[in-house]
Amino acid sequence: MTRTFKTDVASSPCMLGENNPDIIPHESAPQSVALLNGLSRVFGIRLTEKQDTPDTRFLSDLTRLFHQRRVDAEAQMEKHDTPWANVYLIQYGIMRLFREAPSGKVAVHHFFTEGDMVWPVFGRSRTVRNTLCLTTVTPATVWVADFAAFRAAIHAHGEGLWPQFAMALTEELAELTSMREFRKHTMSAKERYQLLLEEYPELVKRVPDNQLASWLGVVPATFSRLKTGAIKY
């Protein structure tokens, strides 16, 4: 499917306060467009102007399940010992997926950023045995839907759709987790830090050092020395 949205180029900021007759004001696109575009990317569907197609009806049914929510940094979205309730599509901001031991030690498993969809990948996380926590790292704007309703809507459009959707993210998270564990056992902390800078430069700019340290598998003091170059090979 193909669909194109018209994008208006903004006038130069220096002219906006002059009431220049050459400036044509345009209304901002409704937030629903951001949701629709986000869902189309997640499911790999190209939007078209045709309204009565299976893909268009599918996305339309999903958009009705979501509502927009703006939250501050360190907002608790999902917590352990409680069934994971929602699915999230991040419009702006960063979230972290982690586990916290009774001692208070935290293990960060993954960071999600703009355009990512976050949902309870593992069956256990949908029960009271859930050990995963989800918290915002930065102030965030997210689209939220009830997970059970979201999954039911996908099932309603075809038996094979849910397994296909679920497998993609499950495999991605499994691959990233296994690679990170491999690097912990085969690479020095400095080598892992250099890869962090190369592969995730935006996270380095936006995520607090203590959280990056947990994700990298080092204590905050070691991470600080890595930043200053105090650790040598």
C-alpha positions in Angstrom: 0.0 0.0 0.0 1.2 3.5 -0.6 0.1 6.8 0.8 1.6 10.2 0.8 0.9 13.0 3.3 1.4 16.6 2.2 4.0 18.3 4.4 4.0 22.1 4.5 7.4 23.8 4.8 7.4 26.4 7.7 8.2 30.0 6.9 11.4 31.4 8.3 11.1 32.1 12.0 12.2 35.7 11.6 9.1 36.5 9.5 6.5 34.9 11.7 5.9 38.0 13.8 5.6 40.4 10.9 2.1 39.4 9.6 3.7 39.2 6.2 1.0 38.7 3.6 3.2 36.1 1.8 3.0 33.8 4.8 0.1 31.3 4.5 -0.8 29.9 8.0 -1.5 26.1 8.1 -3.1 24.2 10.9 -1.0 21.5 12.5 -1.7 17.9 11.7 -4.0 16.3 14.3 -2.3 14.0 16.8 -4.2 11.1 15.3 -2.0 11.4 12.3 1.1 10.8 14.4 -0.6 7.7 15.9 -1.6 6.4 12.5 1.9 6.9 11.1 3.5 5.2 14.1 1.3 2.2 13.9 1.9 1.9 10.1 5.7 1.8 10.8 5.4 -0.8 13.5 3.3 -3.1 11.3 5.2 -2.4 8.1 2.1 -1.0 6.3 2.4 1.7 3.8 -0.5 4.1 4.0 -2.6 5.1 0.9 -5.5 7.4 0.2 -7.8 4.3 -0.2 -10.0 4.0 2.9 -11.6 0.6 2.3 -8.8 -1.8 2.3 -7.9 -4.6 4.8 -4.8 -2.8 6.0 -6.6 0.6 6.3 -9.4 -1.1 8.3 -6.9 -2.9 10.5 -5.0 0.3 11.4 -8.3 2.2 11.9 -9.4 -0.4 14.4 -6.1 -0.2 16.3 -6.1 3.6 16.5 -9.4 3.6 18.3 -7.8 1.7 21.2 -5.2 4.2 22.0 -5.2 7.5 23.9 -2.4 9.9 24.3 -0.6 10.4 27.6 2.1 12.8 28.7 4.2 11.8 31.6 7.2 13.1 33.5 10.6 11.5 33.8 10.8 8.5 36.1 7.0 7.8 35.8 6.3 4.2 36.6 4.4 2.7 33.7 4.5 -1.0 34.7 5.8 -2.7 37.8 6.9 -6.1 39.0 4.5 -8.5 40.8 1.7 -7.0 38.8 0.4 -8.2 35.4 1.6 -5.9 32.6 -1.5 -4.0 31.6 -0.8 -1.9 28.5 0.9 -1.5 25.2 2.8 1.7 24.5 3.8 3.5 21.3 6.4 6.2 22.0 5.8 9.5 20.2 8.5 11.3 22.2 10.9 10.3 25.0 12.8 7.3 26.3 11.6 4.3 28.4 13.7 1.7 30.2 12.9 -1.9 30.8 14.5 -3.3 33.9 14.4 -5.7 36.8 15.0 -4.7 40.4 16.2 -7.1 43.1 14.9 -7.1 46.7 18.3 -5.6 47.6 17.5 -2.6 45.3 20.1 -3.5 42.6 18.8 -2.7 39.2 19.5 -4.5 35.9 18.5 -2.5 32.9 17.6 -4.7 29.9 16.6 -2.3 27.2 15.9 1.3 26.3 13.0 2.2 24.0 12.9 5.5 22.1 10.7 7.4 19.6 8.7 5.1 17.3 9.2 2.0 19.4 6.2 -0.1 20.6 6.5 -1.6 24.0 4.4 -4.5 25.2 4.6 -7.6 27.4 6.6 -9.8 25.2 7.0 -12.7 27.7 3.9 -14.6 28.9 5.1 -14.5 32.5 5.0 -10.7 32.4 1.3 -10.8 31.8 0.7 -12.5 35.2 1.4 -11.7 38.9 4.8 -13.4 38.4 5.9 -10.5 36.3 9.4 -9.4 37.2 9.8 -6.6 34.7 9.4 -2.9 35.3 8.9 -0.1 32.8 9.7 3.5 33.6 10.2 6.7 31.7 13.8 8.0 31.5 12.8 11.4 30.1 9.5 13.3 30.0 7.5 11.4 27.4 4.5 11.5 25.1 3.1 8.1 24.6 0.1 6.4 23.1 -1.4 3.9 25.4 -3.9 1.0 24.8 -5.1 -1.9 26.9 -2.9 -4.9 26.0 -5.7 -7.5 26.0 -7.9 -5.3 23.7 -4.9 -4.7 21.5 -4.1 -8.3 21.1 -7.8 -9.2 20.5 -8.0 -6.6 17.8 -5.0 -8.1 16.0 -6.4 -11.6 16.3 -9.7 -10.4 14.9 -8.0 -9.5 11.6 -6.4 -12.8 11.0 -5.1 -15.9 12.8 -1.5 -15.4 11.7 -1.2 -11.7 12.4 -0.5 -11.9 16.1 2.3 -14.5 15.9 3.9 -12.6 13.1 3.8 -9.4 15.1 4.9 -10.9 18.4 7.8 -12.9 16.9 9.5 -9.9 15.4 9.9 -8.0 18.7 10.6 -11.2 20.7 13.4 -12.1 18.3 14.8 -8.6 18.4 15.0 -8.4 22.2 16.4 -11.9 22.4 19.1 -11.1 19.9 20.1 -7.8 21.7 20.1 -9.5 25.1 22.3 -12.4 24.0 24.7 -10.1 22.2 25.0 -7.9 25.3 25.7 -11.0 27.4 28.3 -12.2 24.9 30.1 -8.9 25.0 30.1 -8.8 28.8 32.0 -12.1 28.8 34.3 -11.5 25.8 35.1 -7.7 25.8 36.6 -5.3 28.3 34.5 -2.6 29.9 36.3 0.0 27.7 35.6 -1.9 24.5 31.9 -2.1 25.5 31.8 1.6 26.3 33.3 2.4 22.9 30.6 0.4 21.2 28.0 2.2 23.3 29.2 5.5 21.9 29.2 4.2 18.4 25.9 2.4 18.4 23.8 4.5 20.7 25.0 8.1 20.6 21.5 9.5 21.3 21.1 7.4 24.4 24.5 8.7 25.7 23.2 12.2 25.3 19.8 11.7 26.9 20.1 8.9 29.5 21.6 9.4 33.0 25.0 7.8 33.5 23.9 5.5 36.3 21.3 3.9 34.0 23.8 3.5 31.1 26.2 1.9 33.6 23.6 -0.7 34.6 22.9 -1.4 30.9 26.6 -1.7 30.2 27.1 -4.0 33.1 29.5 -1.9 35.2 29.2 0.1 38.4 28.6 3.9 38.2 32.2 4.6 39.4 33.6 2.5 36.6 31.4 4.2 34.0 32.6 7.6 35.2 36.2 6.5 34.7 35.4 5.2 31.3 33.9 8.6 30.4 37.1 10.4 31.5 39.4 7.9 29.8 40.9 6.9 33.2 40.5 3.1 32.3 43.2 1.8 30.0 43.3 -1.5 28.1 
